[in-house]
Amino acid sequence: MTWIKPSFLWMMYRCGWGSKEGQESALAVEITREGFEWALRYARLSHYEHGLHTDRTTWNPRLRQAPARVQWAPERDLHLQPLPHRSLQLGLTGEAAHLYADEWIVFITDVTPLARTIHAHVRDAELDLARQLLPRERPYPVDDETLSVMYRLSGRLVARPGSVRRASDGLRLVWCLSTDAGGRRQAGRPAAR
């Protein structure tokens, strides 16, 4: 499973500003809007929700068959502490992971130096400087069809259903890279085409 996690600060939480072993690099991955919305349309909620799903017996096979799954994680502040609103996380498997690797990726940028600079400002209590350097994120605009899917997935609208940076006609996402035993960079399973 490959996860799209569009929040810069959530990814910094996940990789400890690029300081966690095996997660020392951060990439911004620009993907097509069409690909992202395809994944949203075919996604299923990653956990059983009583009152939203008929029963676990019905929900579980649908989740296993889905090419994508949605979960919501608390957004993070500059100190990587949880905020009261949540950001989207979109897991890709099977067909979705192959489409992501082969068709949706438009551009990849190493944002490790930016992450380290922002983190240095946070450590030095220069929060205004750190905020100025953060990638611009805003709520993701969705069409009515996708919105209805998100209603079904979450059972409610979330004030900030996920932040992405718009870059040309694509979406910019941030990943932390890990390295394999030989020190080679790897960015998840879809890299193997």
VENDA-V837985 format. One record per pair of residues at least 6 apart in sequence whose C-alpha atoms are under 7 Angstrom apart, sorted by the first residue. I is the first residue (numbers start at 1). J is the second residue. Records with the same first field share a line. If there is no record, write none. Layout:
I = J ; J
//
This chain:
1 = 91 ; 92 ; 93
2 = 91 ; 92 ; 93 ; 97 ; 188 ; 189
3 = 89 ; 90 ; 91 ; 92
4 = 89 ; 90 ; 91
5 = 11 ; 88 ; 89 ; 90 ; 173 ; 174
6 = 162 ; 163 ; 164 ; 173 ; 174
7 = 87 ; 163 ; 164 ; 174
8 = 174
9 = 76 ; 77 ; 78 ; 80
10 = 75 ; 76
11 = 174 ; 175 ; 176
12 = 18
13 = 80
15 = 23 ; 176
17 = 115 ; 116 ; 119
18 = 24 ; 25 ; 26
22 = 178 ; 179
23 = 176 ; 177 ; 178
24 = 177 ; 178
25 = 112 ; 176 ; 177 ; 178
26 = 110 ; 111 ; 112 ; 174 ; 175 ; 176 ; 177
27 = 108 ; 109 ; 110 ; 111 ; 112 ; 174 ; 175 ; 176 ; 177
28 = 108 ; 109 ; 110 ; 111 ; 172 ; 173 ; 174 ; 175
29 = 105 ; 107 ; 108 ; 109 ; 172 ; 173 ; 174
30 = 105 ; 106 ; 107 ; 108 ; 170 ; 171 ; 172 ; 173
31 = 104 ; 105 ; 106 ; 170 ; 171 ; 172
32 = 104 ; 105 ; 106 ; 169 ; 170 ; 171
33 = 169 ; 170 ; 171
35 = 104
39 = 68 ; 96
40 = 146
41 = 146 ; 149
42 = 66 ; 67 ; 68
43 = 66 ; 67 ; 68 ; 69 ; 70
44 = 63 ; 66 ; 68 ; 69 ; 70 ; 153
45 = 69 ; 70 ; 71 ; 153
46 = 63 ; 69 ; 70 ; 71
48 = 56 ; 59
52 = 155
53 = 59
67 = 92 ; 93 ; 94 ; 95 ; 96
68 = 90 ; 91 ; 92 ; 93 ; 96
69 = 90 ; 91 ; 92
70 = 88 ; 89 ; 90 ; 91
71 = 88 ; 89 ; 90
72 = 86 ; 87 ; 88 ; 89
73 = 86 ; 87 ; 88
74 = 82 ; 83 ; 84 ; 85 ; 86 ; 87
75 = 82 ; 83 ; 85 ; 86 ; 87
76 = 82 ; 83
77 = 83
78 = 122
85 = 159 ; 160
86 = 160 ; 161
87 = 160 ; 161 ; 162 ; 163
88 = 161 ; 162
97 = 190
98 = 190
101 = 190 ; 191
118 = 130 ; 133
121 = 127 ; 129 ; 130
122 = 130
136 = 165
137 = 163 ; 164 ; 165
138 = 163 ; 164
139 = 160 ; 161 ; 162 ; 163
140 = 162 ; 163 ; 164
151 = 157
164 = 171 ; 172 ; 173
165 = 171 ; 172
166 = 172
177 = 185 ; 186 ; 187
178 = 185 ; 186 ; 187
179 = 185 ; 186
180 = 186
//
